[in-house]
Amino acid sequence: MTSQYINGEPYVIYKQMISDDLRNNILEYFQKKESKLIPCKGSSDFPLRKQIREIPQNLASDLVKELSITMSQYYIKFNPNINNIRLYLSNHGIVKQHVDVAVYPQDTHTCLIYITDDFEGGVLSVKLPRTQNHIHEFGESDKKHINITPEPRINYGVIFPKNVIHYTDMLTSGDKLILLIDCEIDY
């Protein structure tokens, strides 16, 4: 598990978030739907990708339950939004630097979980403001940010505030399937 703390609070968390069984159920559901999906483009920041926004109630409930158990030790309040769970499949492209917009006003964080990891490139980087402690310890006071770039691993996820800049490098080969969940979090 990797964490980045700012003012003593877990700003970015990277750890295993779901079980193999749940991941397999999500992957099986996606594979049944995949042939019917049409690539879509959300904005100029995103390459063409296939998406599912309607997750079956049983999978969504299992996901919320597992995430809530996994994350309960890190936050005072952790509420995954069962109404805003998406699956995205990409096989090329770059995601430019951006911040996420909350569809539901209470959502404060984004949770990204890797369903596949057999792809090259397309690795997420989260750009965090450097703290005075970091500058004191590592120097380079002219640098304003530090990048957190966790290695894609099946069942592992990254949680970060929606107002934090993040992006990916070029996805060059393979199929990258990720699960995105908006969350309401209090520290």
N, C-alpha and C positions, 0 to 999 in steps of 0.2 A: 504494500500500500504506500502510495506517495501522497503527501499533502503539502500545500503551500499556505502558510499562515500569514495574515496581516493583522496587526494589533491583537494577536492571540486567538483570532478566529480562523476556522478552516475555510480559506478563500477558494481553493481548488482542491478537490479530492479525486484521486485516481485509485481505484481498487476493483476487486471482483464484486459485481453487484447482483448478478442473477445466477441461478443454478444451471447446470447442463440440461436438466429436464425441461426447464422453462425455455431456454434458448432453442432446444430441439423442437419444441412445440411451436415457437414463433417462426422458426425457419421452415418447418413443414407447412404452416399456414401461408407464409409468403410464397413458397414454391407452387402451391396450388393456385394462387392468384396471379403469379408472375406473367404467364403467357397472355393474360387479358389486360395487362397494364400498358399504358401508353406513356412514353417519356414526356416529361413536362419541364418547363423552365420557370423557376420561381421569380428570379430577378437576374440582373446582369452579374450579380456576385456568385451565382450558382451555375454549374454546367447542367446539361440535360441529365435527368435522372428519373427513375421510376419510383413511384411512391404509393403507399397505402396509408390512408388516414382513418379508416374504419377498422379498428381492431376488435375482434370478438370480445364480448363481455367477460367470458371466462379467462381469456389470456390477459386482458387489461386488469382484471381483479387480482390474478396471480402475480402480475408484474408489480402492481401497487403494494401488495402484501410483502413480497420479497424485498423490494426497495425500502419499504418502511422499516422492516426488521434490520436490514443491513445498515441503514443510515441513522437509526435512532440514537446511536452512541455519539454522533457528531453534532447534532442540532437539537435545540429546544423544540422546534416545530419543523417537521418535514412532511409536506403534503404533496405527493405526486398528483398531477392533474389528470384524472382518468379520462377527461374529455379532450385532452390534447396530447395523444400518443401517435407518433408517426414512424413508419418504416421507409427508409430511402435506400435505393440501390443505384450506385454509380459505377461506371467502368472507365471513366476518363475525366480529365479536367482538373481545374484548380478552383478552390473557393477563396475569393479575395477577402481581405480584412473587412470585418463587419462586426456589429453588435446585434444581438437578437432583440426582437420586439415582442413584448408580451401580448398575446392575443386576449388573454384573460388578465384583468388588472392585478389580481392577487399574485400572479406568477412572478417570481423574482430570479429564478435560476433555470438553467438548462442542464439536463442530464443526457449525455450521449453514451450509448452502450454499443460495443462492437459485437455484431452477430457473426461476422466473418472476419478473418485476419489474413487470408491468403491472397493479398494484393500487394503491389509495389507502389510506393508513394501514397499520396492522399492522406498524409499524416496530419492530425490536428495539432496546432500550436495555439496556446492561450497566452496572450500578451498582458502581463501584470505590471502595475506600477511598482517601482522599486521602493522599498522602505529605507529609512535612514540607517537602520541596523544592517541591511544588506550592503548599502553603500560603504558604511564604516568597515564591514568585514571584508568586502571584496574590492573596494575602490571603484574607480571609473565613475566619478560623480557626474560626468556629462551624460551618461546613459540613463534614460528615464524609465526604461522597462526591462523586464526579464521575461524570457519566453519559457513556458512549461510545455514540453512536447512529449507526452506519454506514448510509449510503444503500443500500437494496436494489438490487443489480445482478446480472443473470444471470451465473452461474459464480463469483460472489464469495462468500466465506464468512467467518465469524467463528469464532474459537476462543477459548474462555475456560474457566477452572477451574469445575468443577461446583459448588463452594461459593460462587460469586459470584451475588448477586441479579441477576436480569434479568427483563424484561417487555416487552410490546408495547403500543402505543397502539391505539386502535380501528381495526380493519380495516373500511373503509366501502364499498369497491367493488372488484370484480375478484377473480380467483382467485390466491391466494398458495400456491405449491407450493414446499416446502422439503425439503431432505434433511438428516437428522440422523445423525451418526455419533459414537459414544462413542470416546474415545481414551485411551491411556496415554501420558503425556508426562513426561519428565525434562528439566530445564533444564541 
